[in-house]
Amino acid sequence: MRENMSDQSSQKPHDRLAAVLKDDLDAVSIMISERMASEHAPRIPQVTAHLVEAGGKRLRPMLTLAAAKLCGYTGPYHIHLATTVEFIHTATLLHDDVVDESAQRRGRPTANLLWDNQSSVLVGDYLFARSFQLMTEPGSMRVMKILSNAAATIAEGEVLQLTAAQNLATTEAVYFQVVRGKTAALFSAATEVGGVISDAPEDHVKALFDYGDALGIAFQIVDDLLDYQGSDATGKNIGDDFRERKLTLPVIKAVALADAEEHAFWVRTIEKGKQVDGDLEHALALLNKHGTLDTTKADALMWADTAKAALAILPDHEIKGLLVDLADYVVARIS
Amino acid sequence: MRENMSDQSSQKPHDRLAAVLKDDLDAVSIMISERMASEHAPRIPQVTAHLVEAGGKRLRPMLTLAAAKLCGYTGPYHIHLATTVEFIHTATLLHDDVVDESAQRRGRPTANLLWDNQSSVLVGDYLFARSFQLMTEPGSMRVMKILSNAAATIAEGEVLQLTAAQNLATTEAVYFQVVRGKTAALFSAATEVGGVISDAPEDHVKALFDYGDALGIAFQIVDDLLDYQGSDATGKNIGDDFRERKLTLPVIKAVALADAEEHAFWVRTIEKGKQVDGDLEHALALLNKHGTLDTTKADALMWADTAKAALAILPDHEIKGLLVDLADYVVARIS
């Protein structure tokens, strides 16, 4: 942890970053409200507001604002790009909840439950389109390529996740492909465009991309690990991924080390979905037997270190310290 | 009809346009195949190919190619933009079939039936993202704004249709708003970007926009009319929209002219959806009583005339004649 935190030391790095970026985050909130409006279809801001006002940590737009500030950007367009990133994220959440048939998100009923799947699909499309309108406004071709590539990688990762689900042959390589799509692609695009819009030197832009990519991967691994470890902070039930037959890193590692009997257990519970009482406990015992919760944790810590190392070449700056702390904080939940 | 059609006179204008644009259309087909590929998720090209290979008339990309050729464009990027337009269209079809819970499209089972809703939602997202990648390639900010605005208008129109459905208070103004979104926005963007990419004079660009807008509106009105009139060519069942309780122009006009008893009939069948045998026949009798099939037809013909009139300022060109014929052909199905 950093030394110059003084009276802020009790706050989470995420909150300290939000404090430093407060004016910019307020501007993003205003732009979100403006741009989610629809002249003709009031259903659109209703659905969007339900999700946006539920809070969420605004982590992704904050990454864009932080990268721009770190690179000395003084123009107005980091607000547009942070809003773009949040709209892409919100659109994918709306569509994810339809795909997963989710009933809860951020502690509230999902939009597909409150309204219907149709509204979630179409309002998601609207937010995608709005995000593309927004990303044209800074007039940077490179920014548009980065963000449209990220959107394609996200969708590709989601489809890959769908087809890899419940397939015990899923390798760690496929898992990382999915994670890059569903999480890291938007993190890395968020930080990269902050550097690009600032006309930062190429090695700084690459450092920002690498930081976002590694932070996103660490973030998702932690999320998948907490699903088996539990955490007071998340309110997630232990074993949701197991019950939903999602192949995440701890299980992929355990399947790779399974003997014949264990393999049959995973085939029955994950591939065939025939789960009975006591299966979750047995699954946890297998993860512990093969130490895959520990090796998964080691992977997460390694990616957090990768994220921090990427920042090394960037100039000293208050924001840089906060981004280092943020990487530590992401994995602190499992430490 | 034009005079210089010679031996082609027996062909439909759509087919003659396709013949004139053959090389460009072939290039679009190749680009569609290339760009719908996915390195990691084979489900994506499977779903897309199912829809793309089912044919469809490629009307929208043809409008972009025609506009560019009419304006003397000699560069390569009309192919990218025509492919963009087809991807946006295909993505909206995938999402529409989820929203409408459709089982058939272009005479084949829909993707949501063959695979699942999840695949349709996510592959649609992938094609949207691909279309945004494609539209950046010509490097024209104006083109990107036109196409991203069209995507937002489409989604907004779909949401508006969803919320206006089964609401007898829906006015003709709301109907046209929906039609602009679901159909005309992509037609007009398709023709407009063909002019913009060619650096055509502003009044020519505007003429192309106006043509696409009016053609799209005529096209949708005809579609809605045929649902009550029937047509050998479409294979559509008479009364699908009535059974699905969709408020289209012939019914909106009849509701506006209804007496109390007729109003009660529309409330029961459309708003409440309590339909019994003989209701479709009674609905048709009411449309005939108030002449709304005729007034709807007159509207369609007026929009086709508007489309043709918009072309007047453009220079004489083989393509211009074909676009005039195309406008006649769109409404010929109801003449």
Interface residues (C-beta under 8 A of the other chain):
Chain A: S38 E39 H40 A41 P42 R43 I44 T92 H95 V98 V99 N117 Q118 S119 V121 L122 V123 G124 D125 Y126 F128 A129 R130 F132 Q133 T136 G139 M141 M144 K145 S148 N149 A151 A152 I154 A155 E156 G157 E158 V159 L160 L162 T163 Q177
Chain B: S38 E39 H40 A41 P42 R43 I44 T92 H95 V98 V99 N117 Q118 S119 V121 L122 V123 G124 D125 Y126 F128 A129 R130 F132 Q133 T136 G139 M141 M144 K145 S148 N149 A151 A152 I154 A155 E156 G157 E158 V159 L160 L162 T163 Q177
